[in-house]
């Protein structure tokens, strides 16, 4: 997006990973001035369903950053609910490392 077309509240533009570049606008509510990036999901075959709607249970992850925050966070949560939490990038790396460590132990690697 060229500087002329950027919302006034976003003078420096989006981080390179933001997928909302064309959606940001001057009239976005301040709470909604959030960059959002790649998402991913993992189907949870062993999890009890949160509700019995027949949909597969998923762990969902995506990058987000409010325009006034200094770095992105990663949302990690169940399905489309608010059951989950935000991780800093350092916390996400730590979590990934701990997951790898536990998988190796479980597989006796
Ligand atoms: Zn953005």
Boltz pocket constraint, residues with backbone or C-beta under 6 A from the ligand:
constraints:
  - pocket:
      binder: B
      contacts: [[A, 13], [A, 14], [A, 15], [A, 18], [A, 19], [A, 20], [A, 21], [A, 24], [A, 34], [A, 35], [A, 36]]
      max_distance: 6.0
